[in-house]
Amino acid sequence: MTRRRKTRHGGESAAKIEFQRPAPEGASDFERRAASLKRCPDTNPEFLRSLTFTLLFLVISAAILCGLSTSARAADSASGDVVLRALREEMDRSKANLKLENVPAPYYIEYRVTEIDQFDASAVFGALRNQQHNHGRLLRVVVRVGDYKQDSFFGTGEGSIDLVPSDDDVFAIRHRIWLATDRAYKAASEALSAKQAALKQLKVDEPVDDFAKASPLEAVEPLARFSSTDFSSWLHLLEEASVQYRTDKELENFESSLRFTVENRYFLNSEGTVARSGHAHYVVSIAGSTQASDGMLLQRSHADQGNDLKDLPTREAFLKTTGRILDTLKLLRDAPVVDEEYRGPVLFSNDAAATVVTELVEPNVLGRKPQLGENARTTGKWSSSYKSRVLPDFINVFDDPTISAISGQPLFGNYTLDDEGVKGQRVSLIEKGQLVSYLIGRQPIRDFPASNGHGRAAATTAPLPYPGNLVFALRTLRGNHGAGSAAAAPLSHLDQRCA
């Protein structure tokens, strides 16, 4: 029903009245006011203000909830994670009860589980040679006796390794963790005595602490999974690529291969850090070898990688790369031998340049603690070059594990926390050719008492300083026509844990 009425300005307006039943008994105040508004649309100004405030509150609340949805999903996933539950429960038990008579209680306990789901396959001379799908969980337990200044991380006290059941039986998993913890604790007590005896025979001019303190963090990220386990099309592509050996009868070997890996990592320590991360890595490669007339072995290979199957090359692109590898092998085999030894400038291709510079720079910026009793700052050739010039002044080098791409190129060394539970961070290593820092884990070195988030490890090894995304930046010199600029290129963007 609609009626017309006069307005204060003399005009007419239409107001629609909806005849509705009153709000039911037990209705909320909001529902009663809404019913009243529908019956009398031209009245209740106080309610209009109240309704506006209520709706604004609901919108803001919804925005906050949406912002928290990602962390909430991770929390829901963590609550049903059997591995994480077993690690938490065993950590609580160990912190409360791990103590032997006449043996000091541990001051630090660390659990690290690496769950690997991996598919490998290769084809040789046009035929599939092998395919394997493996799944397993690897456990590493470290128990430290002593204190941060001097502890048992020495020799047999560097941790215990075990396998964890692949099925989600929380009691079976806890049992393996308990056994590994018991072994690690007993070994730690013996290692501390051996270490103290060895130190009595050594003289260290500037001793540093054995272990650095770190603030507890919690970073529970979603688990990674294969989106599909049907890799038949990729197996066919391996056969199709390797069959191209028929175009060159002088090849000694020609094969194509792939490795698809999903890795989920867990880390807990007695300081309170809890971390879980998952990532997938896909690699497909082609390799061949031949022999020159003088007997020289000639080899060429190429690999493509990505964090998703869609990042890998198409069938046509991969076969084109295969043809290029074949052509290169032929050219090398037919190339003449240089009669005289050459000494002079050499131009490297992009991949080769990255490898050469990485070999020269990377080992020398790793802040690894020397062996017991040695007085050097690090183990690299630049151990005594801190704050000294090591490269030309137009070169800067930094490592940044927080980025996943640079100049449109994907990087594979990014991570949130390192394998010692410390947040990854960008570290400037060389500025204008001068060495200003090292990559540090939780083993301090002289002048660097704390970690900068670069303690990294394979599944069963002790963490050591490694780069995440090592970037080499070239500065152009300032000229008469404007300011200088910089160009950056990644040198080492592979996950060093897989090295």
C-alpha positions, 0 to 999 in steps of 0.5 A: 500500500502506498500513500502520498503526503506533503513535504515541508517544501510543498512537494509530494513524496511517496512512502511505502508502508509494509504491513508486517507481523510484530517481532516474535516473543524472545526477539532481540532488541535489534530485531524489534527495532528493525520491525519498528523501522519497517512499520514506520520508515519516517520515524525513529531517528535515534534508531537510525543512528544506532543502526548505523553504528551497529552496521559499522561495527559489524563491517569492521569486525568482518574485516578483522576476521578476514584478515585473520582467516589465513592464520586461523586456517593454519591454526586449525591445520596445526590442531590436527597435525599428529607430528606437531602434536607428538613433538609438543607433547614430547618436548613438554615431557623432556623439559619436565623429566629429562634428568639423570642422576649425577648428570646436569639437566639439559639447558636446551633441547631441539627437535627437527622433523623433515617429511619428504615426499619425492618422485624421481624418474629418468629415461635413457636413449628413449626408454624409461630407466627408473621411477620411484616414489618415496615418502618418509620422515627423518628426525634429528634431536639435539640436547645441550648440557652446560650453558650458552657459554660452554656446552656439549655440542662437540663430537658425539654430542651434536645430535641423534638421528632417527626415522619417524613412522610415516603413518599418523600414530601419535604414540609410535611417533612419540616413542621414536622421539623419546628414544632419540632424546634419551640417546642424545642426552646421554651422548651430550653428557659424555661430549661435555666431559670430552670437550672440557678435557680437550680445552685444557690442552688448548689456548684460545686467545679470544674465546666466544660463546658456544651458542647464541640466545634467540627469542622464541617465535611461532610460525606455523605455515600450511603443509605442502602437498602434491596437487596431483600424483599422476605424472604419466605425461612427464614420463612420456616427455622424458622418453620423447626427449631422450630418444633424440640421441638417434640424431647423433650416433657418436653420443656416449650417453643421453638422458633426461630426468625429473625430481619432484619433491614436497618437503614439510619441516617441523622445528621445536625447541625448549626456548619456546620456538615452534615452526612448521613450513612446507614447500614443493620443488620441481626439477626436470633436466636433460644431459648428454656426453660425447668424446672428441677425437683426441679422447677428451670427454665433453658433457653438457646439461640443462635443468629447469626448476620451479615451485609449481608444475606450471613453472616448468617448460612446456613440451615444445620448449623442453624438446627445443632445449634438448635439440640445443644440447645436442647441437652444442655437443656436436660443435664441441666435438668438432671444435679445434684444439687451441695450440697455445696456452691462452692467458687473458680476459674471458667472458662468461655466460650468465649461468657460468658467471654466477657459478664462478662468482659463487665459488669465489665469494660465497665460501668466504662470507660464511661465518662458520666457527673454526675448530676447537682451539683455533683463533681464526674468526671464520673458516673462509679465506676472508676470516681476517678481512673484516672491514677490509676491501675484498672486491672492486668498489663498484660491487655490493653483495647482500643476502636476502631470504625474505624475497622470492623474486628479483627483476622478474626472476623467481628465487628458491632460497626464501624462508621465514625461519631458518633451521635454528628457529631464527627469523631470516633477514637481509644481510649486507655483506659487501658494501663498495667492495668492503667486507662488512658482515658474515652470514651467521647461525647460532654458533657465534664467531668473534665480533658476531655474538648473535645469529642473523637468521642463516643457520641452515641444514639438510634433514639429518645434518647440523645447521651451518651458515648458508645463503638464502638468495645471494645477490651481486649488485653492480654500481655504475660510477657517477658521471657527468650526465647524472647519478649512478645506478645499480643492477642486481643479479642473483648468484645463489638462489638455490635452496642450500639445504638440498646441496 
